[in-house]
Amino acid sequence: MDTVLWQTLAGTRGGPNRARILRKLESRPRNANQLAEDVDLAYNTVRHHLDVLEDNGVITSSDASYGTVYLPSDRTERHWETVEKILTQIEE
């Protein structure tokens, strides 16, 4: 999981935005509209990043088709120390 987190959050051009999204999800679950407002990105951009995060098992979502809510996956929460290292490095 550590490798997946590093690659997804720090190893690509979109990593910093995905890291910002994950940081917001740390405090409470949110839907794509809320995240777009919170991180000041276009809705479609946020949706793309959510798809990447979910495809890599970094986040999970509710099964609702409308207003789907996202939160960190159990695996990500178990490796949160790595997430913090990555976020600290990105924020510097």
C-alpha positions, 0 to 999 in steps of 0.5 A: 500500500505504501507504494500505491500511496507514493505513486498516487499522491506524489509520483504523478502531476496530479498527485498534489491535487489528489493529496489535497482531496485526501486531506479534506476527506480525512476530517469528514466524508464529502461528495464531489461537489463539496470537494470541488468547492473545498479545494477550488477545482472544477467538478470534472477535475475532482471527479477524475481524481476521485476515480484515480484514488478509488481505482487505487484503493486509496478511498472508498465511496457509498453506493449511492448513485446521486450524491456519492460520498467519499472517505479514506479506505480502511487500508489507507487509514491503516497506512496513515503515517505514510500519507502524513509523510507524503503530505508533509513532503508535498506541502513543503 
